[in-house]
């Protein structure tokens, strides 16, 4: 039994670690979608933030500065997306895909000087609690951003359901015409939500290059931005369900490594595709219940709003 727990504890801790960047990015995308904006550029924003955070940390020696730089880079990228979509009226789907392509190219170019460089692993533990057998290893030996992400979840849950500002944001996503008629600036509400989404994707990208794998590698997000996008649907646009989904997909990601470590004779290509296969399966199962989706999806998601046309 002790041997089993010895193996299980690091696996669960790795699941939390792997799920954190998915969770952070999904929180930002959830707020975007609650406001009626569908941003398919999460992968590009995460890559830009990953290289920005890594370069800032290499230059200053401060991981905190790296996270700030990553969040700022994500906000800049999302601001460009917001300007294109909200004021120029470009198609949300096409603009988001363009942002992903742009972010991939820019991060590859900017990251050339940093290829082969790495950072020291960032250690963190909660005093006393981290010494508890099994539980301490699983829950209390993570980077501070893991706990900050859970605080963000609690704050978003309160914001969306208990605050006036959260209700106004939801109104902008459900019926922008009605929100506009009541005197709210729908475009600015959506723009602020896009900036918040960019900051969260930026923190997720920085987490990848500073904590999860403390180095820079071209295309290191490896589709995590798309999984985060799928998480919002999996969670039915509810923050606490995002946490469960992020740890679920994080666990699938870690499963491939643990099975390989145990010597399970399965092709590495099959193991590598497990996180993406599980994403497709989950979305396919959810999409079978159209009534469930219809009751939870923001009514104006993906639809541009021009106040001058009303």
Secondary structure, 3 states (H helix, E strand, C coil): CHHHHHHHHHHHHHHHHHHHHHHHHHHHHHHHHHCCCCCCCHHHHHHHHHHHHHHHHHHHCCHHHHHHHHHHHHHHHHHHHHHHHHHCCCCHHHHHHHHHHHHHHHHHHHCHHHCCCECCCCCCCCCCHHHCCCHHHHHCCCCHHHHHHHHHHHHHHHHHHHCHHHHHHHHHHHCHHHHHHCCCCHHHHHHHHHHHHHHHHHHHHHHHHHHHCCECCCCCCCCHHHHHHHHHHHCCCCHHHHHHHHHHHHHHHHHHHHHHHCCCCCCHHHHHCHHHHHHHHHHHHHHCCHHHHHHHCCCCCCCCCCHHHC
